[in-house]
Amino acid sequence: MSEMVRQPVARVAVDMPLLHLDRLFDYRVGTAQGPTALPGVRVRVPFAGQQRDGFVLQRIDGDDLGPGTAVQQLSELGRVVSAERVLTEEIAGLVRAVADHWGGSFADVVRLAVPPRHAAAEAAEPPYRPPLDARRALAAPHPLGRYPAGTACLEAIGHGAAPRAFWQVAPTPGPLGDWAAGLVAGAAAAVGAGRSAVLVVPDAHDVTRLAEACRVAFADSGFVTLTADSGPAARYRSFLAALRGQARVVIGTRGAVWAPVQDLGFLGVWDEGNDLLAEPRAPYPHIREVAALRAQRAGAALMLAGYGRSTEAQALVERGWLRPIALAGHDQRELSAVVRTPRDRPDQLGRLPHDAFDIIRAGLASGPVLVQVPRGGYQVVVVCRQCRTQLHCGACGGPLHGREDGLICGLCGARPQAWACPECGSTGWRAPVVGAERTAEELGRAFPQVPIRQSHAGHILATVDDRSALVICTPGAEPAAEDGYSAAVLLDADTPLLRADLRAAEEALRRWLHVCALVRPGEHGGSVLVVGAADHPAVQALIRLDPAGLAARELEDRREAGFPPAARLIVVEGDQVGVEGLAGQLILADDVEVWGPAPVLEVDGALGDTWRLTVRAPLAAGAAAVETIRDVQAIRTAHKDPGAVRIVVDPVRIG
């Protein structure tokens, strides 16, 4: 430390998100600043005639400067904002890796990793936190011991090893479906080995459930919660507790993946396929991949978990990078609700078939019944008028959309002039209509004596009691029932499968499985009716409770079509001038495909002002393609070329 204090040069990451300025800048450290201008602290520096924020990343000797550069020629560091070293070496390295992987800048990513400073919280005396009782934590009940390979995984973590696993959680309200207790067991194993743990979940509801499990294992003072919803002061206090080693277990939403805990030993991510885990700010990384990067770099154990399974997770399982922890299929089906489709013939299947009324009526005799209705308002693809086969682009394989003037690909912008269904030969197509607005009224008339409760965006119920009631909700707003639902009906199941997105099937199955997890096991009378095409692979996977099977099938389809995770997809969006300007300067490898530029289709089917360029590269050439696009945009920015664009690598929604 004393040698570092004497080093006269600080290398600073300046808060400038422009790609051509994405590098470190050297500043002279004044004598008074020497003891505090250490790696990780916030500073203010002169830059282009202004004072800018930044972080010191290195201290170096004058001899390490480039040829012809003397220390005295450098601008002096402005001031040290705080002596708190908030950006650790581990997190700084992770920030750089994420920026490079997703084609972004260090400044963009570090904003995701380090919360804004709260001076009062930083100056306050931290609360006393007693040492964690590892024996108490390890003794907390959890379900992993009843899963094959679950005990072995925990034992490896407890011995300081770094296993990587995908935990396929059984969709049941019983103990074996208690994902929170399972993730806390992984954290307890890391704590028992003298290390730290970070647990990441998609939303506040999941944080609440996870916190309850943490209190059982670690007591109230044994963990901290890191979420934006907790407010600036509370969030920064939790961040500092992790940074200073006062908290060895951190739970939270997306931002918790960056928690600067000391000696990370376990990183768990719940519901890894949830799109809430995709960062909406540039460079748009997904927490699943950030967690994988961090665990690998830190030598920590990793556990991705969910009722469903994404194709990205399946790719890691098939590569052997993740080890599956899952029950056998028949065991999982015995623990969960019975799933079936209506007995009506497909040509007689209405929106509310006879079986739906029968299952609701039977379920109401013993408790509440859940009815899930797809939320409207998003764009759907078009289908064959005769056999309802989805239409796909012949050029790139993306979904086709219908407009008054014909068909158009939402991915590459191609406009097929003639189309014939590959299944039945029909040339007619139609766009299905979402018709779920009057579900509550329809069921209210059918069951006039039954209370009806609704849960949807803006009015989300947390729980319902065990009295008979119809609970109508949209996906993601399902309240838990005290003793589990007696039955559930998934209405309009074809609608989410027709989303203009290559991930539609896996996302629909993930949401359906979350409903199954709220319904009593079949041995207690629990049943789920899915009203949709019984022969669709996603519906069949739901009936079998086999998310791994659907993920494997989807991954194979992606390989054949050349879409992520079997390839890298880089999307450049912006105004026409910017996108066309970048496209005109791109020189990519021969095996890299480029589609566009083309205007982006709006939700209402109109062509908007946003333009898109799509680049598809084999996995081996993906990093080079991202770097090339990033470099071209950096040059354009440096030259102040007109137009504005954003770069999205492997977007969550494709289509």
TACORQUI-V274441 format. One record per residue. N is the residue number from 0. SS is DSSP state (H for helix, E for strand, - for the rest). PSI is psi as a letter, one per 40 degrees, with the letter a starting at -180 (NA if undefined). D_CENTER is the distance of its C-alpha to the mean C-alpha in Angstrom with 2 decimals. Layout:
BEGIN
[[N/SS/PSI/D_CENTER] [N/SS/PSI/D_CENTER]]
END
This chain:
BEGIN
[[0/-/d/39.03] [1/H/d/42.54] [2/H/d/42.42] [3/H/d/39.17] [4/H/d/40.82] [5/H/e/43.61] [6/-/h/41.48] [7/-/e/42.21] [8/E/h/39.17] [9/E/h/35.61] [10/E/h/32.87] [11/E/h/30.53] [12/E/h/27.15] [13/E/i/28.07] [14/-/g/25.68] [15/-/h/26.13] [16/-/e/23.08] [17/-/h/25.48] [18/H/d/24.83] [19/H/e/28.53] [20/H/e/28.62] [21/-/g/25.72] [22/-/i/27.99] [23/E/i/29.83] [24/E/h/33.04] [25/E/h/36.03] [26/E/i/37.84] [27/E/h/40.99] [28/-/h/40.71] [29/-/i/43.59] [30/-/d/45.62] [31/-/d/44.46] [32/-/e/40.79] [33/-/d/41.04] [34/-/e/40.27] [35/-/d/37.16] [36/-/g/35.61] [37/-/i/33.73] [38/-/h/30.46] [39/-/e/27.52] [40/-/i/29.47] [41/E/h/28.98] [42/E/i/31.84] [43/E/h/33.37] [44/E/i/34.90] [45/E/h/37.09] [46/E/h/35.40] [47/-/f/36.96] [48/-/e/39.28] [49/E/i/36.71] [50/E/h/35.30] [51/E/i/31.61] [52/E/i/29.14] [53/E/i/28.00] [54/E/h/27.44] [55/E/h/30.02] [56/E/d/28.58] [57/E/i/31.91] [58/E/h/35.61] [59/E/i/37.99] [60/-/i/41.74] [61/H/d/43.60] [62/H/e/44.44] [63/H/e/40.79] [64/-/i/40.91] [65/-/i/41.55] [66/-/h/45.15] [67/-/e/47.20] [68/-/h/44.93] [69/-/i/46.45] [70/H/d/44.87] [71/H/e/47.17] [72/H/e/45.90] [73/-/i/42.43] [74/-/i/41.45] [75/E/i/41.36] [76/-/h/38.23] [77/-/c/38.24] [78/E/i/37.38] [79/E/h/35.17] [80/E/d/33.18] [81/E/i/32.62] [82/-/e/33.56] [83/-/h/30.32] [84/-/g/28.49] [85/-/e/24.98] [86/-/g/23.46] [87/-/i/24.03] [88/H/d/24.78] [89/H/d/21.82] [90/H/d/19.28] [91/H/d/21.29] [92/H/d/21.07] [93/H/d/17.30] [94/H/d/17.16] [95/H/d/19.54] [96/H/d/17.76] [97/H/d/14.45] [98/H/d/16.71] [99/H/d/18.63] [100/H/d/15.91] [101/-/e/14.34] [102/-/f/17.79] [103/-/a/17.67] [104/-/i/20.05] [105/H/d/20.36] [106/H/d/21.10] [107/H/d/17.90] [108/H/d/15.72] [109/H/d/18.14] [110/H/d/17.73] [111/H/d/14.15] [112/H/d/15.65] [113/-/h/18.95] [114/-/i/19.50] [115/-/i/22.67] [116/-/i/25.83] [117/-/h/27.55] [118/H/d/31.11] [119/H/d/32.37] [120/H/d/29.65] [121/H/d/30.29] [122/H/e/34.04] [123/-/i/34.02] [124/-/h/35.13] [125/-/i/32.14] [126/-/i/32.55] [127/-/h/33.96] [128/-/h/31.60] [129/-/i/33.52] [130/-/i/32.59] [131/-/h/30.12] [132/-/g/32.00] [133/H/d/30.52] [134/H/d/32.84] [135/H/d/31.65] [136/H/d/28.00] [137/H/d/28.79] [138/H/e/30.90] [139/-/h/28.26] [140/-/i/27.83] [141/-/i/24.81] [142/-/e/24.24] [143/H/d/23.33] [144/H/e/27.04] [145/H/e/27.46] [146/-/h/24.95] [147/-/h/26.42] [148/-/e/25.52] [149/H/d/23.90] [150/H/d/26.93] [151/H/d/27.26] [152/H/d/23.74] [153/H/d/24.53] [154/H/d/27.92] [155/H/d/26.61] [156/H/d/24.35] [157/H/d/27.46] [158/-/e/29.51] [159/-/e/27.30] [160/-/i/25.86] [161/-/g/22.32] [162/-/i/21.39] [163/E/h/18.06] [164/E/i/17.20] [165/E/h/15.10] [166/E/h/16.25] [167/E/g/16.73] [168/-/h/17.45] [169/-/h/20.32] [170/-/g/19.72] [171/-/i/22.63] [172/-/e/23.46] [173/-/a/25.72] [174/H/d/25.41] [175/H/e/23.81] [176/H/e/20.77] [177/-/g/20.41] [178/H/d/17.05] [179/H/d/17.51] [180/H/d/20.88] [181/H/d/19.68] [182/H/d/17.13] [183/H/d/19.89] [184/H/d/22.28] [185/H/d/20.41] [186/H/d/20.52] [187/H/d/24.18] [188/H/d/25.01] [189/H/d/23.81] [190/H/d/25.81] [191/H/d/28.73] [192/-/e/28.67] [193/-/e/28.89] [194/-/a/25.38] [195/E/i/22.38] [196/E/i/19.01] [197/E/h/15.60] [198/E/h/13.45] [199/E/h/9.96] [200/-/i/9.01] [201/-/d/7.22] [202/-/i/10.62] [203/H/d/14.28] [204/H/d/15.59] [205/H/d/13.74] [206/H/d/14.93] [207/H/d/18.38] [208/H/d/18.49] [209/H/d/17.36] [210/H/d/19.95] [211/H/d/22.59] [212/H/d/22.10] [213/H/d/22.25] [214/H/d/25.50] [215/H/d/27.04] [216/H/d/26.43] [217/H/e/26.70] [218/-/i/28.50] [219/H/d/27.57] [220/H/e/28.23] [221/H/e/26.39] [222/-/i/22.89] [223/E/i/21.35] [224/E/h/18.52] [225/E/g/16.55] [226/-/i/15.15] [227/H/d/16.12] [228/H/e/17.70] [229/H/e/20.24] [230/-/i/22.03] [231/H/d/22.95] [232/H/d/25.57] [233/H/d/23.86] [234/H/d/20.65] [235/H/d/22.91] [236/H/d/25.01] [237/H/d/22.16] [238/H/d/21.15] [239/H/d/24.84] [240/H/d/25.24] [241/H/d/22.66] [242/H/d/24.21] [243/-/e/27.74] [244/-/e/27.17] [245/-/d/28.02] [246/-/h/24.81] [247/-/e/23.67] [248/E/h/20.84] [249/E/h/18.00] [250/E/i/15.48] [251/E/a/13.15] [252/-/a/9.98] [253/H/d/7.85] [254/H/e/11.29] [255/H/d/12.56] [256/H/d/11.20] [257/H/e/14.06] [258/-/h/16.63] [259/-/f/19.92] [260/-/i/21.23] [261/-/h/24.28] [262/-/g/24.26] [263/E/h/20.76] [264/E/d/21.39] [265/E/h/18.36] [266/E/h/14.59] [267/E/i/12.84] [268/E/h/9.28] [269/E/i/9.59] [270/-/f/8.17] [271/-/e/5.96] [272/-/e/5.95] [273/-/h/5.11] [274/H/e/4.62] [275/H/e/5.16] [276/H/e/2.37] [277/E/h/3.77] [278/-/h/7.08] [279/-/e/9.87] [280/-/i/12.52] [281/-/i/14.08] [282/-/f/13.43] [283/-/f/9.89] [284/-/i/8.22] [285/E/h/4.78] [286/H/d/5.09] [287/H/d/5.96] [288/H/d/8.59] [289/H/d/9.59] [290/H/d/10.31] [291/H/d/12.20] [292/H/d/14.07] [293/H/d/15.01] [294/H/d/16.18] [295/H/d/18.23] [296/H/d/19.75] [297/H/e/20.58] [298/-/f/21.94] [299/-/i/19.83] [300/E/i/18.89] [301/E/h/15.36] [302/E/h/14.30] [303/E/h/11.22] [304/E/i/12.04] [305/E/i/11.83] [306/-/d/14.42] [307/-/a/13.09] [308/-/h/12.17] [309/-/i/10.31] [310/H/d/12.77] [311/H/d/11.09] [312/H/d/11.69] [313/H/d/15.02] [314/H/d/16.01] [315/H/d/15.73] [316/H/d/17.74] [317/H/d/20.30] [318/-/e/20.77] [319/-/e/21.53] [320/-/d/19.02] [321/-/i/17.50] [322/E/h/20.04] [323/E/h/19.46] [324/E/h/20.50] [325/-/i/21.39] [326/-/i/24.37] [327/-/i/26.73] [328/H/d/26.34] [329/H/d/29.50] [330/H/d/28.68] [331/H/d/25.34] [332/H/d/27.15] [333/H/d/29.89] [334/H/e/27.58] [335/-/i/25.76] [336/-/i/27.04] [337/E/h/28.95] [338/E/h/27.22] [339/E/i/29.52] [340/E/i/30.15] [341/-/i/33.18] [342/-/e/36.56] [343/-/i/37.57] [344/-/i/38.13] [345/H/d/35.47] [346/H/e/38.06] [347/H/e/38.77] [348/-/h/35.22] [349/-/a/34.85] [350/-/d/31.93] [351/-/g/33.32] [352/-/i/35.19] [353/H/d/37.82] [354/H/d/35.63] [355/H/d/33.20] [356/H/d/36.14] [357/H/d/37.41] [358/H/d/34.24] [359/H/d/33.84] [360/H/d/37.51] [361/H/d/37.40] [362/H/d/34.30] [363/H/e/35.77] [364/-/e/38.68] [365/-/e/36.64] [366/-/a/33.81] [367/-/i/31.12] [368/E/h/29.60] [369/E/h/26.15] [370/E/h/25.93] [371/E/h/22.61] [372/-/h/23.06] [373/-/i/20.56] [374/-/i/20.01] [375/-/i/22.01] [376/-/e/21.84] [377/-/i/19.49] [378/-/i/21.14] [379/E/i/22.10] [380/-/i/23.62] [381/E/i/27.31] [382/E/i/28.92] [383/E/h/32.36] [384/-/d/34.85] [385/-/d/36.58] [386/-/e/34.08] [387/-/f/30.69] [388/-/h/29.24] [389/E/i/26.42] [390/-/h/27.61] [391/E/i/26.19] [392/-/h/27.32] [393/-/e/29.97] [394/-/d/29.17] [395/-/e/25.46] [396/-/e/24.37] [397/-/i/22.09] [398/E/i/22.55] [399/E/i/25.72] [400/E/i/26.22] [401/E/h/29.57] [402/E/i/31.55] [403/-/d/35.15] [404/-/e/36.18] [405/E/a/34.50] [406/E/i/31.34] [407/E/i/28.83] [408/E/h/25.80] [409/-/e/22.65] [410/-/d/21.55] [411/-/e/24.79] [412/-/e/27.10] [413/-/i/29.71] [414/-/g/32.21] [415/-/h/33.75] [416/-/d/37.29] [417/-/h/37.97] [418/-/h/35.68] [419/-/h/36.62] [420/-/h/34.53] [421/-/e/34.31] [422/-/d/34.72] [423/-/e/37.65] [424/-/e/38.89] [425/-/i/38.64] [426/-/e/38.23] [427/-/i/37.14] [428/E/i/33.65] [429/E/i/32.22] [430/E/h/29.14] [431/-/i/28.38] [432/-/h/28.59] [433/-/h/26.28] [434/-/g/28.90] [435/-/e/27.40] [436/-/d/28.97] [437/-/f/31.91] [438/H/d/30.48] [439/H/d/31.45] [440/H/d/34.91] [441/H/d/35.51] [442/H/d/34.70] [443/H/d/36.60] [444/H/d/39.67] [445/H/d/39.33] [446/-/g/38.99] [447/-/d/40.96] [448/-/e/41.48] [449/-/h/37.86] [450/-/h/35.74] [451/E/h/32.71] [452/E/i/29.70] [453/E/i/26.83] [454/E/h/23.27] [455/E/i/21.20] [456/-/h/19.55] [457/-/e/22.03] [458/E/g/23.66] [459/-/h/21.36] [460/-/h/23.36] [461/-/d/22.25] [462/E/i/24.79] [463/E/i/27.86] [464/-/a/30.98] [465/-/e/32.57] [466/-/i/35.06] [467/-/h/35.22] [468/-/i/33.18] [469/E/h/31.11] [470/E/h/27.58] [471/E/h/26.15] [472/E/i/22.52] [473/-/i/19.75] [474/-/h/16.45] [475/-/e/14.40] [476/-/f/17.69] [477/-/h/19.45] [478/-/i/21.56] [479/E/i/22.52] [480/E/i/26.19] [481/-/d/28.40] [482/-/f/29.64] [483/-/i/27.12] [484/E/i/27.72] [485/-/d/30.72] [486/E/i/29.24] [487/E/i/26.54] [488/E/h/26.82] [489/E/g/24.08] [490/-/i/25.81] [491/-/f/25.40] [492/H/d/23.16] [493/H/d/24.02] [494/H/d/22.47] [495/H/d/18.69] [496/H/e/19.74] [497/-/e/21.32] [498/E/i/18.45] [499/-/g/18.82] [500/-/h/15.81] [501/-/e/16.03] [502/-/e/13.06] [503/H/d/15.14] [504/H/d/16.57] [505/H/d/13.65] [506/H/d/11.90] [507/H/d/15.38] [508/H/d/15.99] [509/H/d/12.91] [510/H/d/14.17] [511/H/d/17.70] [512/H/d/17.22] [513/H/d/16.05] [514/H/d/19.40] [515/H/d/21.27] [516/-/e/20.15] [517/-/e/22.06] [518/E/i/25.21] [519/-/i/28.06] [520/-/i/28.76] [521/H/d/31.13] [522/H/e/33.94] [523/H/e/33.85] [524/-/e/33.98] [525/-/h/30.31] [526/E/i/29.51] [527/E/h/26.94] [528/E/h/28.18] [529/E/h/25.99] [530/-/g/27.88] [531/-/a/27.10] [532/-/h/28.20] [533/-/d/28.92] [534/-/e/28.93] [535/-/h/25.40] [536/H/d/23.46] [537/H/d/20.58] [538/H/d/23.28] [539/H/d/25.11] [540/H/d/22.12] [541/H/d/21.81] [542/H/d/25.55] [543/H/e/25.42] [544/-/f/22.25] [545/-/g/21.20] [546/H/d/17.49] [547/H/d/18.30] [548/H/d/21.04] [549/H/d/19.07] [550/H/d/16.39] [551/H/d/19.44] [552/H/d/21.09] [553/H/d/18.22] [554/H/d/17.93] [555/H/d/21.68] [556/H/d/21.66] [557/H/d/19.22] [558/H/d/21.63] [559/H/d/24.54] [560/H/e/23.08] [561/-/f/21.69] [562/-/i/18.04] [563/-/i/14.88] [564/-/e/14.43] [565/-/e/18.22] [566/E/i/18.73] [567/E/h/17.37] [568/E/h/17.08] [569/E/h/17.77] [570/E/h/18.16] [571/E/h/20.53] [572/E/i/21.01] [573/E/a/23.65] [574/-/i/27.23] [575/H/d/29.62] [576/H/d/31.54] [577/H/d/28.64] [578/H/d/27.01] [579/H/d/30.44] [580/H/d/31.55] [581/H/d/28.74] [582/H/d/29.20] [583/H/e/32.89] [584/H/e/32.49] [585/-/h/30.06] [586/-/h/31.65] [587/-/i/29.40] [588/-/i/30.30] [589/-/d/32.07] [590/-/e/29.36] [591/-/h/26.78] [592/E/i/26.72] [593/E/h/26.58] [594/E/h/26.39] [595/E/a/27.54] [596/E/i/27.83] [597/E/i/27.74] [598/E/i/27.12] [599/E/h/23.86] [600/E/h/24.31] [601/-/i/23.72] [602/-/d/22.67] [603/-/e/26.38] [604/-/e/27.16] [605/-/i/28.90] [606/E/h/28.59] [607/E/a/27.28] [608/E/e/28.02] [609/E/h/24.81] [610/E/i/25.34] [611/E/h/23.10] [612/E/h/23.72] [613/E/h/21.75] [614/E/h/22.27] [615/E/h/21.67] [616/E/i/22.51] [617/E/i/22.98] [618/H/d/20.79] [619/H/d/23.87] [620/H/e/24.34] [621/H/d/20.78] [622/H/d/20.95] [623/H/d/24.39] [624/H/d/23.40] [625/H/d/20.65] [626/H/d/23.30] [627/H/d/25.95] [628/H/d/24.15] [629/H/d/23.22] [630/H/d/26.85] [631/H/d/28.34] [632/H/d/26.48] [633/H/d/27.55] [634/H/d/31.11] [635/H/d/31.01] [636/H/d/29.83] [637/H/d/32.56] [638/-/e/35.14] [639/-/f/34.00] [640/-/i/33.74] [641/-/i/33.04] [642/-/i/29.78] [643/-/h/26.23] [644/E/i/23.15] [645/E/i/19.49] [646/E/h/17.90] [647/E/h/14.51] [648/E/h/13.86] [649/-/g/12.26] [650/-/i/10.94] [651/-/d/8.26] [652/-/h/11.41] [653/-/h/14.56] [654/-/NA/17.78]]
END
